[in-house]
């Protein structure tokens, strides 16, 4: 089942590259797979970086709710970490349903970043993919 999740994340990334984002893809997935959760861990600073990237993407009006949902999954743990005065290097474990992770990845494909941020971006994406397929 985990390999199916990993495969679906890879397919989603490829679909986004070649044909643009279509949120109807998620509605076609089996309900059980959509309810599966992954639990990647990121440093607080990386989550803040990703939220800042999401703030700069262009989206359609029909995508607003999806973006706000994904951003709240990222922002709430950061706010809690700041209240607890945790260092920015502290790891945050964020629970994503597979569908939420796919939506996040599709939004991140639209992000415009400079070369200096490429490693941070790739590290974040890879962390999600590894969490979806922990066999490796």
Buried (B, 14 or more C-beta within 10 A) or exposed (E): EEEBBBEBBBEBBEBBEEEEBEBEBBEEBEEEBBEBEBEBEBBBBBBBBBBEBBEEBEEEEEBEEBBEEBBEBBBEBBEEBEEEEBEEEBEBEBEBBBBBBBBBBBBBBBBEBEEEBEEBBEEBBEBBBBBBBEEE
